[in-house]
Amino acid sequence: MKRVLLVNPSIAYATWKADLNVPSPDHTFIRLALAYLAGALREKGHEVSLVDLRTISGWEEFEERVRSAAPDVVGISHQTIEFSIAQEAARRIKKIDGRICVVVGGAHATMFPEECLKSGHVDYAVRGEGEISFPALVEDPSSFPPSFWGETPDLDRIPFPVRDIWDDYETRIRREPFGISGFRFKLPMAEMINTRGCPFNCSFCDGPGEKQIYTRISQSGDRIPYIRGRSVANVIAEIKALRARYGIQSVMFHDDQFVIRRSWIEEFVRALHDEGLVKSGFEWVTSCKADIVCKYEGLFEKMAEAGLRLLIIGFESFSPRILKWFNKTATAEQNFKAAEICKKYGIKIWANYILGVPTGEGWRIQDDLLTVDGVLQVEPVHYSPAFYTPTPGSPLYAWYKNNNLILEARTREDLGERGPFTPKVKGVDYEFLRAIMVDDSIFA
């Protein structure tokens, strides 16, 4: 048995000692990747603990927690925006005891493993998924190279996420995460994920890194994206386990695209009825593309009847020019129709949209005016804007970089930020965008 300490470096969007009474997913939500790793490690008999930087006062307390845990191995999962935080955590761990094995994973380690390793504070960078390979590394680090691909797991065969590594988990699930004036989650609310990966190829998006993370080896020996989900029985079993242990009344599915196979959704909806979950008042929230809503109107009626209360739709733009630039399969007309369908069946809408997008023809004010007007017309329960970011790992990133359109002050870590308020590219009037942007969050 080894002692494993997992680290959540999520203070890039939150803060030290983040206040759970402030409605914010960055304060409240757990990191499911670490919860999954904890389940896999415990299954192999290892002792697992967690330090979430949002729950402590600063780096001195972090060092105290590391000394107290006395880990053999530390695992840090991080995104690009958290790179420097993860590196600082690794540096301090090595300062405490250079024999501690430090392992990083997540989107940034998958895309840029050598950058993670070159500081000398990190021993291993796991690319892709870690539920099988990370426990194997813990047991025998000498059998792995510094950078390697994790073995792709069967999602029905790995343990459910272990959420109690967060000492305050039962408090977290009883806190409103968003503070939307027109919508409230039924509490307690848990986070889940069914599908890993997305079958679509929007050029502005990569998860980021999603198509690199969820992969498998093809017959020709190449590593290719591998999109797959859990069985309905497996998802229902986790919901029932969460209800039995924590009294969960609602779930937020973090799938980028929940509706991929119609037959799966139909089976899932039937199971929610058959298991008595709908009758009990169980509710859920998820994400979907506008054109999928239009394609399967009858399916969304059934989903609403089975407890779907809020749908996060990535409208992104209502400008045909920008939708084409983004390689979106939905049209502006489908954006409007999807909103009508949701309203028809009582499904609230969370509207994601993006402003400030230069194309090969430059930046045009008209594109953003069309988008803001369109978002206002669909009347969502929540407006979620962002300034366009050429995210490292996305298909469009190289174009903006090669055309010298990324602001000089923006590092790759800056470009991992999903927030709406930071200028990212040249040739855009950000003061104008701030003036027209519709944002109803508590931080607006």
Disulfide bonds with the S-S distance in Angstrom:
none
